[in-house]
Amino acid sequence: MEIAKEKDLIKRIHQKDFVAENEFVSSYYSKVKMTVIMRINDLEDQKELINDILMAALLSLRNNNFDFERESGLSRYIYGITRNKITQYLKGYYKKKEREERLKNEVLIGNLNTNIEAYEIEKREEIEQSKKVWRNLIEQLKPKYREVIYLRYYKNYSISEISEEMNLPPQKISDYLKYSKQLLMQKFPKK
């Protein structure tokens, strides 16, 4: 567009001439569209961004923000607005993607933590159930075997310490332990 035509168009836009505004949109729509399409893939976002750019340019021209003395042409001015709007869009787009990814990770980690907690609760319940079964089985043993099991596995005594405690030879303690384990394994419920 020639400078004289541009000046006339801008003057008419200042006067809120809607025909001039339509001329402006018609003149610059394809240039703005090409620039946007080259940088933005999403069709809906392209349309929205093109409209935002043209509206921002129109508002800027209406508010007398364009000065031929300072600027090097209306096309260049519109390109600057287009470039700034695309940059703003991309910054927002990547921030949105980061938020979505962070949220997705938090949800995954939350689900993972929930699954781990549920697993841990299930394991604890299973362990408690096993303890009850073992306790019942141990109670069924004769007192001498029960005492050996208690000292060895609940008090963590060594065989020599149990031997001293019960006044029996270490070999006898080993035999008691071995026999009591066999009895317990025979009685333990098989899955």
C-alpha atoms as an extended CHARMM CRD file, in Angstrom:
* protein
*
       191  EXT
         1         1  MET       CA              0.0000000000        0.0000000000        0.0000000000  PROA      1               0.0000000000
         2         2  GLU       CA              1.3020000000        3.4470000000       -0.8940000000  PROA      2               0.0000000000
         3         3  ILE       CA              2.1590000000        5.8800000000        1.8710000000  PROA      3               0.0000000000
         4         4  ALA       CA             -0.5020000000        8.3890000000        0.7430000000  PROA      4               0.0000000000
         5         5  LYS       CA             -3.1640000000        5.6770000000        0.8150000000  PROA      5               0.0000000000
         6         6  GLU       CA             -1.9230000000        4.4500000000        4.2010000000  PROA      6               0.0000000000
         7         7  LYS       CA             -2.0820000000        7.9860000000        5.6380000000  PROA      7               0.0000000000
         8         8  ASP       CA             -5.5910000000        8.4540000000        4.2920000000  PROA      8               0.0000000000
         9         9  LEU       CA             -6.6850000000        5.0820000000        5.6480000000  PROA      9               0.0000000000
        10        10  ILE       CA             -5.2530000000        5.8370000000        9.1070000000  PROA      10              0.0000000000
        11        11  LYS       CA             -6.8860000000        9.2830000000        9.1080000000  PROA      11              0.0000000000
        12        12  ARG       CA            -10.2590000000        7.6940000000        8.3310000000  PROA      12              0.0000000000
        13        13  ILE       CA             -9.7250000000        5.0220000000       11.0440000000  PROA      13              0.0000000000
        14        14  HSD       CA             -9.0710000000        7.8590000000       13.5500000000  PROA      14              0.0000000000
        15        15  GLN       CA            -12.4400000000        9.2590000000       12.5610000000  PROA      15              0.0000000000
        16        16  LYS       CA            -13.9910000000        5.8420000000       13.3170000000  PROA      16              0.0000000000
        17        17  ASP       CA            -14.8700000000        5.1850000000        9.6770000000  PROA      17              0.0000000000
        18        18  PHE       CA            -16.0080000000        1.5470000000        9.5920000000  PROA      18              0.0000000000
        19        19  VAL       CA            -15.4330000000        1.3010000000        5.8440000000  PROA      19              0.0000000000
        20        20  ALA       CA            -11.7980000000        2.2760000000        6.4270000000  PROA      20              0.0000000000
        21        21  GLU       CA            -11.5160000000       -0.3270000000        9.1690000000  PROA      21              0.0000000000
        22        22  ASN       CA            -12.8890000000       -2.9850000000        6.8150000000  PROA      22              0.0000000000
        23        23  GLU       CA            -10.3910000000       -1.8760000000        4.1490000000  PROA      23              0.0000000000
        24        24  PHE       CA             -7.5910000000       -2.1570000000        6.7030000000  PROA      24              0.0000000000
        25        25  VAL       CA             -8.6770000000       -5.6880000000        7.7170000000  PROA      25              0.0000000000
        26        26  SER       CA             -9.0130000000       -6.7370000000        4.0540000000  PROA      26              0.0000000000
        27        27  SER       CA             -5.5850000000       -5.3360000000        3.2060000000  PROA      27              0.0000000000
        28        28  TYR       CA             -3.6650000000       -6.9190000000        6.0660000000  PROA      28              0.0000000000
        29        29  TYR       CA             -5.6530000000      -10.0790000000        6.7970000000  PROA      29              0.0000000000
        30        30  SER       CA             -3.7500000000      -12.3390000000        4.3820000000  PROA      30              0.0000000000
        31        31  LYS       CA             -0.3160000000      -11.0800000000        5.5370000000  PROA      31              0.0000000000
        32        32  VAL       CA             -1.1890000000      -11.5830000000        9.2070000000  PROA      32              0.0000000000
        33        33  LYS       CA             -2.7400000000      -14.9630000000        8.4310000000  PROA      33              0.0000000000
        34        34  MET       CA              0.4000000000      -16.2040000000        6.6220000000  PROA      34              0.0000000000
        35        35  THR       CA              2.6450000000      -15.1030000000        9.4700000000  PROA      35              0.0000000000
        36        36  VAL       CA              0.4270000000      -16.8170000000       12.0700000000  PROA      36              0.0000000000
        37        37  ILE       CA             -0.0090000000      -20.0310000000       10.0600000000  PROA      37              0.0000000000
        38        38  MET       CA              3.7650000000      -20.3450000000        9.7300000000  PROA      38              0.0000000000
        39        39  ARG       CA              4.2070000000      -20.3390000000       13.5110000000  PROA      39              0.0000000000
        40        40  ILE       CA              1.0080000000      -21.7850000000       15.0390000000  PROA      40              0.0000000000
        41        41  ASN       CA             -0.3380000000      -25.2620000000       14.2230000000  PROA      41              0.0000000000
        42        42  ASP       CA             -3.7270000000      -25.3360000000       15.8990000000  PROA      42              0.0000000000
        43        43  LEU       CA             -6.4660000000      -24.0910000000       13.5360000000  PROA      43              0.0000000000
        44        44  GLU       CA             -8.6960000000      -22.6370000000       16.2770000000  PROA      44              0.0000000000
        45        45  ASP       CA             -5.7480000000      -20.8690000000       17.8740000000  PROA      45              0.0000000000
        46        46  GLN       CA             -4.7500000000      -19.4900000000       14.4590000000  PROA      46              0.0000000000
        47        47  LYS       CA             -8.1810000000      -17.9430000000       13.9070000000  PROA      47              0.0000000000
        48        48  GLU       CA             -8.2940000000      -16.4800000000       17.3950000000  PROA      48              0.0000000000
        49        49  LEU       CA             -4.7770000000      -15.0840000000       17.1220000000  PROA      49              0.0000000000
        50        50  ILE       CA             -5.4190000000      -13.5230000000       13.6990000000  PROA      50              0.0000000000
        51        51  ASN       CA             -8.4860000000      -11.7510000000       15.0890000000  PROA      51              0.0000000000
        52        52  ASP       CA             -6.5690000000      -10.6320000000       18.1940000000  PROA      52              0.0000000000
        53        53  ILE       CA             -3.7670000000       -9.2010000000       16.0550000000  PROA      53              0.0000000000
        54        54  LEU       CA             -6.0850000000       -7.3160000000       13.7150000000  PROA      54              0.0000000000
        55        55  MET       CA             -8.1190000000       -5.9430000000       16.6420000000  PROA      55              0.0000000000
        56        56  ALA       CA             -4.9560000000       -4.8740000000       18.4850000000  PROA      56              0.0000000000
        57        57  ALA       CA             -3.6900000000       -3.1500000000       15.3310000000  PROA      57              0.0000000000
        58        58  LEU       CA             -7.0440000000       -1.4140000000       14.7730000000  PROA      58              0.0000000000
        59        59  LEU       CA             -7.2170000000       -0.2420000000       18.3920000000  PROA      59              0.0000000000
        60        60  SER       CA             -3.6580000000        1.0020000000       18.1720000000  PROA      60              0.0000000000
        61        61  LEU       CA             -4.4560000000        2.9370000000       15.0010000000  PROA      61              0.0000000000
        62        62  ARG       CA             -7.6840000000        4.3290000000       16.5080000000  PROA      62              0.0000000000
        63        63  ASN       CA             -5.7390000000        5.5180000000       19.5590000000  PROA      63              0.0000000000
        64        64  ASN       CA             -3.2390000000        7.2840000000       17.3050000000  PROA      64              0.0000000000
        65        65  ASN       CA             -0.3210000000        5.0710000000       18.3880000000  PROA      65              0.0000000000
        66        66  PHE       CA              1.0780000000        4.8580000000       14.8620000000  PROA      66              0.0000000000
        67        67  ASP       CA              3.1960000000        7.7610000000       13.6720000000  PROA      67              0.0000000000
        68        68  PHE       CA              4.6320000000        7.8070000000       10.1540000000  PROA      68              0.0000000000
        69        69  GLU       CA              7.5190000000        9.9270000000       11.3670000000  PROA      69              0.0000000000
        70        70  ARG       CA              8.6420000000        7.3020000000       13.9460000000  PROA      70              0.0000000000
        71        71  GLU       CA              7.6090000000        4.0960000000       12.1480000000  PROA      71              0.0000000000
        72        72  SER       CA              9.0110000000        2.7600000000        8.9080000000  PROA      72              0.0000000000
        73        73  GLY       CA              5.6500000000        1.8700000000        7.3510000000  PROA      73              0.0000000000
        74        74  LEU       CA              2.2870000000        0.4710000000        8.3050000000  PROA      74              0.0000000000
        75        75  SER       CA              3.1550000000       -3.0670000000        7.1260000000  PROA      75              0.0000000000
        76        76  ARG       CA              6.1740000000       -3.1380000000        9.3840000000  PROA      76              0.0000000000
        77        77  TYR       CA              4.1230000000       -1.7710000000       12.2910000000  PROA      77              0.0000000000
        78        78  ILE       CA              1.4790000000       -4.4900000000       11.8030000000  PROA      78              0.0000000000
        79        79  TYR       CA              4.2330000000       -7.1170000000       11.5650000000  PROA      79              0.0000000000
        80        80  GLY       CA              5.6290000000       -5.9070000000       14.9150000000  PROA      80              0.0000000000
        81        81  ILE       CA              2.2090000000       -6.2620000000       16.5420000000  PROA      81              0.0000000000
        82        82  THR       CA              1.8420000000       -9.7190000000       14.9490000000  PROA      82              0.0000000000
        83        83  ARG       CA              5.2570000000      -10.8210000000       16.2120000000  PROA      83              0.0000000000
        84        84  ASN       CA              4.4980000000       -9.5900000000       19.7520000000  PROA      84              0.0000000000
        85        85  LYS       CA              1.0830000000      -11.3070000000       19.8470000000  PROA      85              0.0000000000
        86        86  ILE       CA              2.5730000000      -14.5990000000       18.6020000000  PROA      86              0.0000000000
        87        87  THR       CA              5.3130000000      -14.3770000000       21.2420000000  PROA      87              0.0000000000
        88        88  GLN       CA              2.7120000000      -13.7620000000       23.9620000000  PROA      88              0.0000000000
        89        89  TYR       CA              0.6430000000      -16.6790000000       22.6680000000  PROA      89              0.0000000000
        90        90  LEU       CA              3.6300000000      -19.0570000000       22.6460000000  PROA      90              0.0000000000
        91        91  LYS       CA              4.6770000000      -18.0620000000       26.1640000000  PROA      91              0.0000000000
        92        92  GLY       CA              1.1460000000      -18.7140000000       27.3900000000  PROA      92              0.0000000000
        93        93  TYR       CA              0.9460000000      -21.9430000000       25.4000000000  PROA      93              0.0000000000
        94        94  TYR       CA              4.1540000000      -23.3660000000       26.8930000000  PROA      94              0.0000000000
        95        95  LYS       CA              3.2010000000      -22.2620000000       30.4030000000  PROA      95              0.0000000000
        96        96  LYS       CA             -0.1670000000      -23.9880000000       29.9140000000  PROA      96              0.0000000000
        97        97  LYS       CA              1.5910000000      -27.1600000000       28.6990000000  PROA      97              0.0000000000
        98        98  GLU       CA              3.9370000000      -27.0640000000       31.7120000000  PROA      98              0.0000000000
        99        99  ARG       CA              0.9570000000      -26.6710000000       34.0790000000  PROA      99              0.0000000000
       100       100  GLU       CA             -0.8740000000      -29.5400000000       32.3790000000  PROA      100             0.0000000000
       101       101  GLU       CA              2.2250000000      -31.7540000000       32.5900000000  PROA      101             0.0000000000
       102       102  ARG       CA              2.7960000000      -30.8270000000       36.2280000000  PROA      102             0.0000000000
       103       103  LEU       CA             -0.8500000000      -31.5420000000       37.0230000000  PROA      103             0.0000000000
       104       104  LYS       CA             -0.6990000000      -34.8460000000       35.1680000000  PROA      104             0.0000000000
       105       105  ASN       CA              2.4430000000      -35.8050000000       37.0900000000  PROA      105             0.0000000000
       106       106  GLU       CA              0.8660000000      -34.7800000000       40.3900000000  PROA      106             0.0000000000
       107       107  VAL       CA             -2.1740000000      -36.8920000000       39.5870000000  PROA      107             0.0000000000
       108       108  LEU       CA              0.0190000000      -39.8380000000       38.5980000000  PROA      108             0.0000000000
       109       109  ILE       CA              2.1360000000      -39.4570000000       41.7310000000  PROA      109             0.0000000000
       110       110  GLY       CA             -1.0200000000      -39.0310000000       43.8150000000  PROA      110             0.0000000000
       111       111  ASN       CA             -2.4670000000      -42.2180000000       42.3240000000  PROA      111             0.0000000000
       112       112  LEU       CA              0.8510000000      -43.9680000000       42.8260000000  PROA      112             0.0000000000
       113       113  ASN       CA              1.0040000000      -42.8310000000       46.4540000000  PROA      113             0.0000000000
       114       114  THR       CA             -2.5800000000      -43.9510000000       46.9610000000  PROA      114             0.0000000000
       115       115  ASN       CA             -1.7670000000      -47.3200000000       45.4150000000  PROA      115             0.0000000000
       116       116  ILE       CA              1.3580000000      -47.6560000000       47.5600000000  PROA      116             0.0000000000
       117       117  GLU       CA             -0.5850000000      -46.7080000000       50.6850000000  PROA      117             0.0000000000
       118       118  ALA       CA             -3.3060000000      -49.2360000000       49.8310000000  PROA      118             0.0000000000
       119       119  TYR       CA             -0.6570000000      -51.8760000000       49.1750000000  PROA      119             0.0000000000
       120       120  GLU       CA              1.0980000000      -51.0850000000       52.4510000000  PROA      120             0.0000000000
       121       121  ILE       CA             -2.1910000000      -51.2840000000       54.3680000000  PROA      121             0.0000000000
       122       122  GLU       CA             -2.9830000000      -54.5880000000       52.6760000000  PROA      122             0.0000000000
       123       123  LYS       CA              0.5000000000      -55.9270000000       53.5110000000  PROA      123             0.0000000000
       124       124  ARG       CA              0.2010000000      -54.7850000000       57.1320000000  PROA      124             0.0000000000
       125       125  GLU       CA             -3.1590000000      -56.4950000000       57.4240000000  PROA      125             0.0000000000
       126       126  GLU       CA             -1.6800000000      -59.6270000000       55.8880000000  PROA      126             0.0000000000
       127       127  ILE       CA              1.2440000000      -59.5270000000       58.3190000000  PROA      127             0.0000000000
       128       128  GLU       CA             -1.1000000000      -59.0260000000       61.2730000000  PROA      128             0.0000000000
       129       129  GLN       CA             -3.1930000000      -61.9680000000       60.1130000000  PROA      129             0.0000000000
       130       130  SER       CA             -0.0500000000      -64.1040000000       59.8060000000  PROA      130             0.0000000000
       131       131  LYS       CA              1.0450000000      -63.0760000000       63.2890000000  PROA      131             0.0000000000
       132       132  LYS       CA             -2.3160000000      -64.1900000000       64.7000000000  PROA      132             0.0000000000
       133       133  VAL       CA             -2.0510000000      -67.5420000000       62.9450000000  PROA      133             0.0000000000
       134       134  TRP       CA              1.5160000000      -68.0730000000       64.2030000000  PROA      134             0.0000000000
       135       135  ARG       CA              0.5540000000      -66.9950000000       67.7210000000  PROA      135             0.0000000000
       136       136  ASN       CA             -2.2900000000      -69.5190000000       67.7720000000  PROA      136             0.0000000000
       137       137  LEU       CA             -0.0390000000      -72.2810000000       66.4550000000  PROA      137             0.0000000000
       138       138  ILE       CA              2.6950000000      -71.4980000000       68.9960000000  PROA      138             0.0000000000
       139       139  GLU       CA              0.1590000000      -71.5730000000       71.8210000000  PROA      139             0.0000000000
       140       140  GLN       CA             -0.7170000000      -75.1250000000       70.8140000000  PROA      140             0.0000000000
       141       141  LEU       CA              2.8740000000      -76.3000000000       71.3640000000  PROA      141             0.0000000000
       142       142  LYS       CA              4.0530000000      -77.8960000000       74.5720000000  PROA      142             0.0000000000
       143       143  PRO       CA              5.4600000000      -75.3370000000       77.0430000000  PROA      143             0.0000000000
       144       144  LYS       CA              9.1430000000      -76.3330000000       76.5140000000  PROA      144             0.0000000000
       145       145  TYR       CA              8.8470000000      -75.8050000000       72.7230000000  PROA      145             0.0000000000
       146       146  ARG       CA              6.8480000000      -72.6320000000       73.1730000000  PROA      146             0.0000000000
       147       147  GLU       CA              9.5220000000      -71.2170000000       75.4980000000  PROA      147             0.0000000000
       148       148  VAL       CA             12.3670000000      -72.0330000000       73.0780000000  PROA      148             0.0000000000
       149       149  ILE       CA             10.5060000000      -70.3570000000       70.2020000000  PROA      149             0.0000000000
       150       150  TYR       CA              9.7200000000      -67.3290000000       72.3490000000  PROA      150             0.0000000000
       151       151  LEU       CA             13.3040000000      -66.8440000000       73.5200000000  PROA      151             0.0000000000
       152       152  ARG       CA             14.8340000000      -67.4080000000       70.1070000000  PROA      152             0.0000000000
       153       153  TYR       CA             12.4630000000      -65.4570000000       67.8440000000  PROA      153             0.0000000000
       154       154  TYR       CA             10.8120000000      -62.8970000000       70.1240000000  PROA      154             0.0000000000
       155       155  LYS       CA             13.6870000000      -62.1150000000       72.4830000000  PROA      155             0.0000000000
       156       156  ASN       CA             16.4250000000      -62.7830000000       69.8910000000  PROA      156             0.0000000000
       157       157  TYR       CA             18.4710000000      -64.9340000000       72.2670000000  PROA      157             0.0000000000
       158       158  SER       CA             21.2780000000      -67.0370000000       70.9030000000  PROA      158             0.0000000000
       159       159  ILE       CA             21.1910000000      -70.8040000000       71.4000000000  PROA      159             0.0000000000
       160       160  SER       CA             23.8230000000      -70.5630000000       74.1460000000  PROA      160             0.0000000000
       161       161  GLU       CA             21.7770000000      -67.8610000000       75.9440000000  PROA      161             0.0000000000
       162       162  ILE       CA             18.6550000000      -70.0260000000       75.7560000000  PROA      162             0.0000000000
       163       163  SER       CA             20.7160000000      -72.9610000000       77.0040000000  PROA      163             0.0000000000
       164       164  GLU       CA             21.7550000000      -70.9720000000       80.0750000000  PROA      164             0.0000000000
       165       165  GLU       CA             18.2230000000      -69.6670000000       80.6490000000  PROA      165             0.0000000000
       166       166  MET       CA             16.6200000000      -73.1300000000       80.4970000000  PROA      166             0.0000000000
       167       167  ASN       CA             19.5150000000      -75.0650000000       82.0520000000  PROA      167             0.0000000000
       168       168  LEU       CA             19.6970000000      -77.4230000000       79.0900000000  PROA      168             0.0000000000
       169       169  PRO       CA             22.6150000000      -78.2970000000       76.8090000000  PROA      169             0.0000000000
       170       170  PRO       CA             22.8590000000      -76.2840000000       73.5590000000  PROA      170             0.0000000000
       171       171  GLN       CA             22.2950000000      -79.4260000000       71.4770000000  PROA      171             0.0000000000
       172       172  LYS       CA             18.9870000000      -80.0300000000       73.2420000000  PROA      172             0.0000000000
       173       173  ILE       CA             17.9370000000      -76.4270000000       72.5530000000  PROA      173             0.0000000000
       174       174  SER       CA             18.8000000000      -76.8910000000       68.8510000000  PROA      174             0.0000000000
       175       175  ASP       CA             16.7450000000      -80.0890000000       68.7830000000  PROA      175             0.0000000000
       176       176  TYR       CA             13.7880000000      -78.3570000000       70.4490000000  PROA      176             0.0000000000
       177       177  LEU       CA             13.9650000000      -75.5080000000       67.9480000000  PROA      177             0.0000000000
       178       178  LYS       CA             14.1810000000      -77.8560000000       65.0110000000  PROA      178             0.0000000000
       179       179  TYR       CA             11.3080000000      -80.0260000000       66.2220000000  PROA      179             0.0000000000
       180       180  SER       CA              9.0850000000      -77.0610000000       67.1530000000  PROA      180             0.0000000000
       181       181  LYS       CA              9.5970000000      -75.5120000000       63.6650000000  PROA      181             0.0000000000
       182       182  GLN       CA              8.6390000000      -78.8320000000       62.0720000000  PROA      182             0.0000000000
       183       183  LEU       CA              5.4690000000      -78.9690000000       64.1740000000  PROA      183             0.0000000000
       184       184  LEU       CA              4.5740000000      -75.4080000000       63.2910000000  PROA      184             0.0000000000
       185       185  MET       CA              5.1260000000      -75.9620000000       59.5600000000  PROA      185             0.0000000000
       186       186  GLN       CA              2.9270000000      -79.0400000000       59.6160000000  PROA      186             0.0000000000
       187       187  LYS       CA              0.1040000000      -77.1120000000       61.2590000000  PROA      187             0.0000000000
       188       188  PHE       CA              0.5220000000      -73.9010000000       59.2490000000  PROA      188             0.0000000000
       189       189  PRO       CA             -2.3570000000      -73.5260000000       56.7700000000  PROA      189             0.0000000000
       190       190  LYS       CA             -1.2990000000      -73.9740000000       53.1450000000  PROA      190             0.0000000000
       191       191  LYS       CA             -2.5690000000      -71.4870000000       50.5570000000  PROA      191             0.0000000000
